Amino acid sequence: MTQRAYDVAVVGAGPAGAMAAYQCAQGGLDTILLEKASLPRRKVCGGGLSNKAVSVLPFPVEPAREQETLSGWVAYGAGRAVEVEIARPGTMVCRETFDAYLAERAVAAGARLIERFDLQAVELDGAALTLVPTEGQKIQARTLVGADGVRSVVRRQCFPEAHPRTVAALEARVIPAPWAAERMRNRCLFDFGALEAGYGWIFPKRDHFNVGVYRFRKTPGTRDLQAVLAAFLAGNPFLREAEVLDITGALIPVSPCAGSLARGQVVLAGDAAGVGDPLYGEGIYYALKSGIEAAGAVVDYLAGTRPLTAFDDRVKDLRRELSAAALMAALVYRFPRFTFERMVRSPYPCHLFSGVIAGEVSPSGCLFKAVASAPYWLLAARRHAAPLPVI
């Protein structure tokens, strides 16, 4: 027996799915949000929200905030670092809390949430889609938003030829020494010398550090990412005396999975669509934004005003910015020492790159301005790079 046909089913209660469900419910649609796990659930993610991510939320982020980020160290190994002030403060969250909060907001807006819905197949039957779980009751809907992550079942079922490019990340939750927790308060750290073609990070939370390594391109020295993370944990001075709680890995999609992200009655959003930033590995902003646009496309489609494929027009700017970020990532991770010595230590390009995180500069604008001004900043005085101030 199947239930009534919902206006829209959203698969995946991460940032993309929860935001799509929230916006669809706000738009008056009969919305159901389906999640494979029970919320809150662990999600591999650094949990750093840029100001541009916070700015697209239609409700306050404070209930899920761990702490505010006011500045950060950009380093090339433990012995050379530059502190960078963040023009617009960012926010640190834990994904289990943040995702559960977004889902709660979607439910408050009128969406129905079903947890432990393990999607097995999507069946097309005339005007309705039937979502078949591994066990339990089937769900029918007129439209479907696939936001079920990098290994999306919706994408495999409805876009079988689509495959996003993915890169690897490995993270650890650690309990730092009290002095390190105090020194890192309201700060984060990016270390472009932690590995070839990638970076290491430290993101402080309320009661622990999220520590990880992001590998944009596999090299002979980074095939064993466990060893790379172990070396970063052992070598960074802020991690002295730290207790490692657990280590988990993830694949991060860094390119849209197909030329069109809408087909028939189905749209893809977030990691399922492959919309992740290849430069920083950030996915939350692009997940939120694509979820919002997916909801707008569904609302217009069901109102009969535009075809669902109009979603591709809605995310055209997003795709352009991801293309610019991919070009910057290819350059930055090909020449990491040059990036640190000539760009991080030079105030103007460093301002541009931090502006991308803050949402003040677009990736394409950053790329254009950095190239156009290169004769200036290549000759300009550079800031002093000093050992990390652990005392």
N, C-alpha and C positions, 0 to 999 in steps of 0.2 A: 504494500500500500504506500502511495506517495502523498505528501502533503500538498497544500495549495501551491500554486506557482508564485514565488516571490517576484517582485519587479527586478531585483538584482541580488545575486549571491556573490559574496566576496570571500575568496579562499585565501586564508593567511591573515593572522591578526598582528603582524608586525606594523611598522610605521606606515607603509604604503597601504596595506589592507585596512587597518583601523581608520586611517584618515579617509580612505575612499568610502568606507561604511558610514562614517560620521557625516560626510558631506552628502551622500545619497539620502540618508535619513533626514538630514536637515532640508533637503530638497523635496521632501514629501514622498519618497519612494519606500515601498515595503521592502525592507533590507534585511538580509541575514548574513552574519559574519561567521565563518567557519574556521576553526583553528584545530590543528592536529594534536597539539599538546594541551595541558591544563595550565592556565595562567594563574600566577606568574610562572614563567619558565626561563631557564638560562638561555642566553643567546650570546654567541661569540661576537664581541664588538667592543671597541675601545670605549664607546659611550661618550665621545666628545661631540656636543652640539654646537655648531657655529652659530653666530648671531643670525645669519641668514636662515638657518633651520628654525630657530626660535621664532623668527619674524613671520613665518608662514603659518604658524599654529594659530588657530582661531580661538584659543583659550590659553590661560596661563600655564607656564611650564613649572612653576614653583612647587607644586605637590610632588613632582618627580625629581626635583633638583637635588643633587648631592652637594655640589658647591659651585661657585662662580669661578671662571678662569679670567684672570686679569692680565697675565703675561706668560711668557714661555721662554725657555732656553732652546736655541737652535745650536746644535753641537756637531762637531766632526770628531768623534771619539771623546773620551772622558776628559781630555786635556785641553780642548779648545771649544769655547762656546761664546755665544752672543745672546744677551737677554733682549727680547723683543716685547715691547708693550703692545697690548691688543686694544685697538681704538674702541671697539664695541665688545664688551665682555661676552665670553662664551659660557656655556653651561656644561657641567659634567653630570651624566646620569648613569645609572645601571640599567641595562636594557630590560631585565626582568621587571623592574619597577616601572620604567617608562612605557613599555609595551602594554602592560596591564592597565596603566593609567589611560592610555589612548583608547584601549578597548572599552574601558568604563565610560569614557566620554561618548563613544559611539553608541553604547547601550542607552545612555542618558538622553541621547538625541532621538532614540526610537528604534535603533537597530536591534535585532535579536542575535544573541551570541550563542553558538553551540561549540563547546570544547570537545576535545578527543574525537574529532571528526577526521578520520584518516582517509582522504580521498583516494580512490582506486581508479575511477574512470569517469569520463564525461561523455554522455550520450546525447546526440542531437536528434530531436524528434519534433519536426515541424517548427512551431513557433516557440517551443520550450526546450530548455536544456535540463537534463537529469544528471545530478551529481551522485555517483554511486560510491559509498564508503566501503571499507573492507568489512565492516559489520555495522548493523544498525539501519536506520531508516534513510531512504533516498530523499534527496531534496530537488525540487524543480524550481527553475527560475527563468525569467524571460531574457536576462542578460547575465553575464559572468565577468567578474574582475579577477584575474589570476594574479595574486600577490603572495604566492606561496614559496618564495625564496629561490635561491640559485639552482636548486634541483627541482624546480617547479613541475608538478604533475600536470597542471593546466597547460603549461607550455609544451610538454611532451605529447599531450593528447591532441591539442588544438593547433600547435605550430611545430609539427614533428621535425621539420628541417631547420629550426632555429636553434642556434647554439651561441651563447655569449662567450666572449673571451674571459677567462678567469685567472686571477693571480692568488697566491697563497699568503695567509697570515697565521701567525701562531701567537697566542697570548697566555699570560699567567696572571692569576690573582695572588698578590703577595701582601703580607702584613709587614710594613716597614718598621724600622726602628723609630721610636718617638721623635728623635731629633730630625730624622728625614721627613717624617710626616709634617712636622711644623715648618721645615724649610721649604717644602714643596707646596704648602698651602696656597691655593689660588693661582698656582702655576702649573704648566705642563712642560714636557721636554720632548723634542724631536732630535734624534741623532742620526745624521746622514753618513756617519762613519761606522755605524754598527754592523753594516753588511754591504756587500756589493749590490748595486742596483736595487736599493730599497732603503728603509730607515727603521730605527728602533724608536719606541715611544714609552713614556711614563705619563699616565693620566691618574692624578690623585682623586680618590673618592672619599666619602665620609669616614670610612673605617679601614680602607685598604688602598693599594695601588693596583691599577690595571697596567700591566707591562707587556709589551709585545714587539714583534718584528713583522714588517710588511715587505714582501719580496715582489717587486714589480716584474723582474725578469730573472729566470733561473740561470745561475752561473756555476762553474765548477766548485767555487767556494761556498755556495749556498744551497747545494742539493740537500744537505742534511739540515733542515731548518730547526730541528730540535737542538742540534749542536750550536747553531747560531744564537738561538734564544738563551741557551745555557751560558754562552760566552758573554752575552749582553748582561745577563743577571749577575754574573760574577765580576764583570769589569766596570759597571757603572757605580760611582761612589755613593749615589743616593740609595743603592740597593744593598749596601753593606748591612749585614745582620738581618736581612729580610727573610721572612719565613714564607716559602712558596706553598700556597694552598692547593692549587691545581693548575694544569696546563691543558689548553684546548686549541684546536685548529679550525680554520674555516677557509673556504674559497670565496673570493670577492669578485663579482662580475664587474668588468671595467669597459664594456662596450655594449651598446644596444644589440639585442639578439637577432633582430630582423629589420629589414627595410621598413616594414609596416608592423606596428604593434597592436593593430586591431584587425580582427577577421570575423566575419559573420556577426555573432552576438557576443563576441569575446574580446576583451582588452587585457593587456599585460601591464603591470606596474611594478616598480621597485626592483628588487634583485631578480625577480622572475623575468623582467623585461631587459635586464642587463644594464640598467642605468645607475652606474656607480662611477665615482671620480677616480680616474687612474693615477692622478698626481698624489693625492693624499690617501686614497683608499676610502674616502668618505662615502657612505651610502645613505645616511639618514635624511639629509636635505633632499636628495634626489628621489628618495622613496616618498617622503611627504609630498613633494611637489607633483610627482607623477600620480600619486593617489588622488590628490585634489583634482588634477586634470582628467583622470579617468572617470571620476564621479561626475564632473561637468559634462563629459562626453555622453555618459549614460543617461543623465537627466535630459539632455537635449534630444537624444535618440528616442527615448520613450515618449517624449512630448511631441515627436514627429517633426521637429524643426531642423535637425541635421542628421546625416548618417553617422553611424558609430565610428567610421573611419576618419571622421573629423578629429578624433583623438590625435592622429598623427600631426595635424596642423597645430594642435594645442602644445605638443611637446617638441615642435621644430626648433625653438630657441634652446631648449634643454639639450637637444642632440648637438646643436652647433657648439655649445659651451663644452660639452663632453669631448668633442673632437679637438677643440683647442687645448683642453686639459691633457688629452692623450699625447699631443705633440709636445707640450711642455714636459710631460713625464718622460717621454723618450729622450729628451735632451738632458733633463736634470739627472736621470739615473744612468745615463751614459757618461756624464762628466760630473760626478758628485763633488769631487774636491774643488773643481772650478766653481761649481754652484755655491759652495760654502765660502770660498776665499773671495770670489769676485761679486757674488750676488747677495748672499746673506750678510756679509760684512760691509756691503755698500748700502747706505741708507735708502736710496730711492728704489732699487729693485726689491729690497727686503720689504719696503712699505707696500709695494705692489702685491707681493705674494701673501703678506699678512692681510692685505685688503681683500684678497680672494676668500680667505677663511671668514673674514668679518662680513662678507657680502657687500662690501663697498666697491669692489672691482670685479668685473666678470672675468672668467678665464681668458676669453678672447681679447678683452681689453688689456689684461695683464700682459699677454703675449705680445700684442701690438706695441704697447708702450715700452716694454722692456727692450724689444728689438730696436725701436725707433730712437730710444735714448741711450743705446749702448755706448756710442762714442763718449758721452758725458760720464756715465757711471763707471766705465772701465778706467777712466783717468782720474776719477774723484778719489779723495782720501777715504780710506776704509777704517771702520771701527776696530778697536782693539779686541782680539779674541783671547779670553783668559780661561784658566781651568774653572771647572764648575765650583761654585762657592758652597762647599759642603760644611763649612764651619761657621 
